[in-house]
Amino acid sequence: MATKLDQYRLLGRSGLRVSPLSLGAMTFGVGSGGSWGSSDEEAAAIVNTYVEAGGNFIDTANFYSMGRSEEVLAALIAPHRDSLVLSTKYTLTMKQGDPNASGNHRKNMIQSVEGSLRRLKTEAIDLFYLHKWDFRTGVDEVMRGLDDLVRAGKIHYAAISDTPAWQIARMQTIADLRGWAPLVALQIEYNLTERTGERDMMPMAEELGLGVCPYSPLGAGMLTGKYSRADMAPSGEIDFTSRKGQVIAGGRLTERNFDIADVVAEVAKELGCKPGHVAMAWAMRHRAVVSPLIGARTLEQFQDNLGALDVAFDDDQLRRLEEVSAIEKGVPHDNITSNAVPFMYGFVDVEWRDGAEPYGR
């Protein structure tokens, strides 16, 4: 596993080289910062520290702070722009009440790219994500639009986030058959409290050449030890504008998640590191994962996250983390990895392709 930010990885089927941890800028551009966002001064310190340490992969979206994240980032990355891999996204509304200022369709795609290029003060976006699937736009329209943007030099690579696996598979297949630009990256939530992506999203990504760049590798802070079971039944009124209030509203404070956090804390104590290091390092291990996102609000939090690069698990620690966070694979995975397996191979040994055991095993 990578131990430095300048030990670069290839992003999916592309030849693009990116750091093993990427910098998420969702907290940028909220003015004074506070309990949720980063002040402009903190954002500058985070970006400078990341770049100085060899980091080259920075992620934002047009929707973050309604464009302010991109604007703040533009000034911070200007001295390093050519050496950075910059990603942004489109889909979510930039103008409430306008039905065509949101969604996955071509009109919003193009106007979103043009808006992001202006705010980021750059000639091209390195990696352009469809942010969320809108269930309205056809896959051929999306893929043709992304291919047109690549051919026009507006974006270098196309990517996707928070979309059903079967739709992504359709899109990638259409792109391959028609010679259009393929998708090279996938963003989904992935951490010890949220492993359901292992059912279909992760194996699909590896099979079809999408490098996974997980967001929320710390489970929205759940895996850092900052919350306790007492927070499950808070006294007094909850401030849902705070980070803690949002975690409570999101239903993350559950007995299962605290059980997972307890094992994370145990492993961290054994390794002499912090629970967040264990959680981040675990997310980095998955073979489909290329670069988990660091979403730090302060420089201290950011520097702390880098400690994950120094973590090395032993087999017993990995087993305990895997067992406490295990999920049911469901249909059809449980059936095709059950006692029916010998019948599929005629009761003889058949090697796995490339020597790698499939996800279902």
C-alpha positions in Angstrom: 0.0 0.0 0.0 1.2 3.5 -0.7 2.9 5.3 2.2 3.4 8.7 0.6 1.2 11.1 -1.3 3.7 11.0 -4.2 3.4 7.3 -4.7 0.9 7.7 -7.5 -1.7 5.3 -8.8 -3.3 5.0 -12.2 -6.9 6.1 -12.3 -9.1 3.3 -13.6 -8.4 2.4 -17.3 -6.8 5.7 -17.9 -3.1 6.6 -17.8 -3.7 9.5 -15.4 -1.5 9.4 -12.3 -3.1 10.4 -9.0 -2.2 10.5 -5.4 -3.4 7.6 -3.1 -5.4 10.2 -1.1 -7.3 13.0 -2.8 -8.2 16.4 -1.3 -11.9 17.1 -1.2 -12.9 20.8 -1.3 -16.6 20.5 -0.2 -15.8 22.4 3.0 -14.3 25.4 1.0 -16.1 28.6 0.3 -18.4 29.0 3.3 -17.0 32.3 4.5 -16.0 32.2 8.1 -15.9 28.5 8.4 -17.4 27.4 11.7 -18.5 23.9 12.6 -19.1 22.8 9.1 -16.8 24.6 6.6 -13.3 25.9 6.3 -12.3 29.5 6.4 -10.5 30.8 3.3 -7.3 30.9 5.4 -7.7 27.2 6.5 -8.5 26.2 2.9 -5.2 27.9 1.7 -3.2 26.1 4.4 -4.8 22.7 3.6 -4.1 23.1 -0.2 -0.5 24.3 0.3 0.3 21.5 2.8 -1.3 18.8 0.4 0.6 20.0 -2.6 3.9 20.4 -0.7 3.6 16.8 0.5 3.3 15.6 -3.2 -0.5 15.5 -3.4 -1.9 16.1 -6.9 -5.6 15.2 -6.9 -8.2 17.8 -5.8 -12.0 17.3 -6.0 -14.8 19.8 -5.9 -18.3 20.3 -7.5 -20.2 23.2 -8.9 -22.9 22.8 -6.2 -20.5 23.0 -3.3 -21.3 26.4 -1.6 -23.1 27.2 -4.9 -19.9 27.8 -6.8 -17.8 29.3 -4.0 -15.8 26.2 -3.5 -14.6 26.4 -7.1 -13.9 30.1 -6.8 -11.8 29.7 -3.7 -10.0 26.7 -5.1 -9.1 28.6 -8.3 -6.9 31.1 -6.5 -5.3 28.5 -4.3 -4.3 26.1 -7.2 -3.3 28.8 -9.7 0.5 28.5 -9.1 0.3 24.7 -9.4 -2.5 24.2 -11.9 -0.6 22.3 -14.6 0.7 19.7 -12.1 -2.6 19.0 -10.5 -5.5 16.7 -11.4 -8.6 18.7 -10.9 -12.1 17.2 -10.7 -15.5 18.8 -10.5 -19.1 17.7 -10.9 -22.5 18.6 -12.4 -26.1 17.6 -11.8 -27.4 19.5 -8.7 -29.3 22.7 -9.2 -27.5 26.0 -9.5 -30.7 27.9 -10.0 -33.8 26.9 -8.1 -37.0 27.0 -10.1 -35.2 26.5 -13.4 -35.9 22.8 -14.5 -32.9 22.9 -16.9 -30.4 24.2 -14.4 -30.1 20.8 -12.9 -30.1 17.1 -14.0 -27.9 15.0 -16.2 -29.1 16.2 -19.6 -26.9 17.9 -22.3 -28.0 21.4 -21.6 -27.2 21.3 -18.0 -24.0 19.4 -18.7 -22.7 22.0 -21.0 -23.7 25.1 -19.1 -22.3 23.5 -15.9 -18.9 22.9 -17.6 -18.8 26.4 -18.9 -19.7 27.8 -15.4 -17.0 25.6 -13.7 -14.4 26.6 -16.2 -15.1 30.3 -15.4 -15.1 29.8 -11.7 -12.0 27.6 -11.7 -10.2 29.9 -14.1 -8.9 27.0 -16.1 -9.0 26.0 -19.8 -10.0 22.4 -19.1 -11.3 20.2 -16.3 -9.2 17.1 -15.8 -11.9 14.9 -14.5 -15.6 15.7 -14.9 -18.2 13.8 -12.8 -21.9 13.2 -13.3 -22.8 13.9 -9.7 -26.0 12.0 -9.1 -28.2 9.9 -11.4 -31.4 11.8 -12.2 -33.6 8.9 -13.4 -34.7 11.1 -16.3 -31.9 11.4 -18.9 -31.0 8.6 -21.3 -27.6 7.0 -21.0 -26.8 7.6 -24.7 -27.4 11.4 -24.2 -25.1 11.5 -21.2 -22.3 9.5 -22.8 -22.5 11.3 -26.1 -22.4 14.7 -24.3 -19.4 13.7 -22.2 -17.6 12.4 -25.3 -18.3 15.7 -27.1 -16.8 17.6 -24.2 -13.6 15.5 -24.3 -13.3 16.0 -28.1 -13.8 19.8 -27.6 -11.0 19.8 -25.0 -13.3 21.1 -22.3 -12.7 18.1 -20.1 -9.9 15.4 -20.3 -11.7 12.5 -18.7 -15.3 11.5 -17.7 -16.4 10.0 -14.4 -19.5 9.2 -12.4 -20.8 9.3 -8.9 -23.8 7.9 -7.0 -25.5 6.0 -9.9 -26.9 2.5 -10.0 -24.3 -0.1 -11.1 -26.5 -1.4 -13.9 -26.8 2.1 -15.4 -23.0 2.6 -15.2 -22.5 -0.8 -16.9 -24.8 0.3 -19.7 -23.0 3.6 -20.1 -19.6 2.0 -20.2 -20.7 -0.6 -22.7 -22.3 2.0 -25.0 -19.1 4.1 -24.9 -16.9 1.1 -25.7 -19.1 0.0 -28.6 -19.4 3.5 -30.1 -15.8 4.6 -29.6 -16.8 7.3 -27.1 -14.7 8.5 -24.1 -15.2 5.9 -21.3 -15.8 6.6 -17.6 -12.5 6.3 -15.7 -13.6 7.0 -12.1 -16.4 6.3 -9.7 -17.3 8.1 -6.5 -19.4 6.4 -3.9 -19.4 6.3 -0.1 -17.3 3.5 1.2 -16.1 2.9 4.7 -16.3 0.3 7.5 -19.9 1.4 8.3 -21.0 1.4 4.7 -19.8 -1.6 2.7 -22.8 -2.3 0.6 -20.9 -1.0 -2.5 -19.0 -4.3 -2.3 -22.1 -6.1 -3.7 -22.1 -4.7 -7.1 -20.4 -1.2 -7.4 -16.9 -2.2 -6.5 -16.7 -5.4 -8.7 -18.3 -3.5 -11.6 -15.8 -0.7 -11.2 -12.8 -3.1 -11.4 -14.3 -5.1 -14.3 -15.1 -2.1 -16.4 -12.1 0.1 -15.6 -13.3 2.7 -13.2 -11.0 3.7 -10.3 -13.0 4.1 -7.1 -12.5 7.3 -5.2 -14.5 6.9 -2.1 -16.0 9.8 -0.2 -16.7 9.7 3.6 -14.0 7.1 4.3 -14.3 8.1 8.0 -18.1 7.5 8.0 -18.8 11.2 8.5 -16.6 11.2 11.6 -18.3 8.1 13.1 -15.1 6.1 12.9 -12.8 8.7 14.5 -14.2 8.2 18.0 -15.6 11.7 18.2 -19.1 10.4 19.0 -20.3 8.2 21.9 -23.4 6.1 22.6 -24.7 9.0 24.7 -25.1 11.0 21.5 -27.8 8.5 20.4 -30.2 10.1 22.8 -29.1 13.7 23.0 -30.6 16.0 25.7 -32.1 19.2 24.5 -32.8 20.5 21.0 -30.6 19.3 18.2 -28.9 21.8 16.0 -29.3 20.2 12.5 -27.2 22.9 10.9 -24.1 21.6 12.8 -22.0 18.7 11.7 -23.1 16.6 14.7 -26.7 17.4 14.0 -26.4 16.3 10.4 -24.7 13.0 11.6 -27.6 12.4 13.9 -30.2 13.2 11.3 -28.4 10.9 8.8 -29.1 8.0 11.1 -25.4 7.1 11.5 -25.4 6.8 15.3 -26.5 3.2 15.6 -25.5 0.3 17.8 -23.9 -1.5 14.8 -21.8 1.5 13.9 -20.7 2.0 17.5 -19.7 -1.7 17.6 -17.6 -1.1 14.5 -16.1 2.1 15.9 -15.2 0.2 19.1 -13.1 -2.4 17.1 -11.5 0.5 15.1 -10.5 2.1 18.4 -9.1 -1.2 19.7 -7.0 -1.7 16.6 -5.8 1.9 16.7 -4.6 1.4 20.3 -2.7 -1.7 19.3 -1.0 0.2 16.4 -0.3 3.3 18.4 -2.3 5.5 16.0 -5.7 7.2 15.9 -9.0 5.6 15.0 -9.3 7.8 11.9 -6.0 6.5 10.6 -7.3 2.9 10.9 -10.5 3.7 9.1 -8.8 5.6 6.3 -6.1 2.9 5.8 -8.8 0.2 5.7 -10.6 2.0 2.9 -7.4 2.4 0.9 -6.8 -1.4 0.9 -9.6 -2.5 -1.3 -8.2 -3.4 -4.7 -10.8 -1.3 -6.6 -10.0 1.8 -4.6 -7.6 4.3 -6.1 -7.8 7.4 -3.9 -10.2 8.0 -0.9 -11.1 11.7 -0.4 -9.9 13.6 2.6 -12.7 16.1 3.5 -11.0 18.0 6.3 -12.3 21.2 7.7 -9.1 22.4 9.4 -5.4 22.0 8.7 -5.0 19.9 11.9 -7.7 17.5 10.7 -6.1 17.2 7.3 -2.6 16.6 8.7 -4.1 14.0 11.0 -5.7 12.1 8.1 -2.3 11.7 6.5 -1.4 9.4 9.3 -3.3 6.7 7.5 -0.4 6.3 5.1 1.7 4.9 7.9 -0.7 2.1 9.0 0.1 -1.5 8.4 -2.4 -4.1 9.6 -1.7 -7.6 10.7 -4.0 -10.5 9.6 -5.8 -10.7 12.9 -6.6 -6.9 12.9 -8.0 -7.1 9.4 -10.1 -10.1 10.3 -11.6 -8.3 13.3 -12.4 -5.2 11.2 -13.9 -7.3 8.5 -16.0 -9.4 10.8 -17.6 -6.6 12.8 -18.5 -4.6 9.6 -19.5 -7.6 7.5 -22.6 -7.2 5.3 -25.0 -9.7 3.7 -24.3 -9.9 0.0 -27.9 -10.8 -0.9 -29.3 -12.0 -4.2 -27.8 -13.4 -6.3 -24.4 -13.3 -4.6 -25.2 -15.6 -1.7 -26.7 -18.1 -4.1 -23.8 -18.2 -6.6 -21.1 -18.5 -3.8 -23.0 -21.2 -1.8 -22.7 -24.9 -1.8 -23.7 -24.8 -5.5 -20.1 -23.8 -6.4 -18.7 -27.3 -6.8 -21.5 -28.1 -9.3 -20.4 -25.1 -11.4 -16.8 -26.5 -11.7 -17.5 -30.2 -11.9 -16.0 -30.8 -8.5 -12.5 -30.0 -9.7 -10.2 -27.0 -9.0 -10.5 -24.1 -11.5 -8.1 -21.2 -11.0 -9.5 -17.7 -10.7 -8.8 -15.4 -13.6 -5.5 -13.5 -13.1 -5.1 -15.4 -9.9 -7.5 -13.1 -8.0 -10.5 -14.5 -6.1 -13.8 -12.9 -7.1 -15.5 -10.5 -4.8 -18.3 -12.9 -3.9 -15.9 -15.4 -2.2 
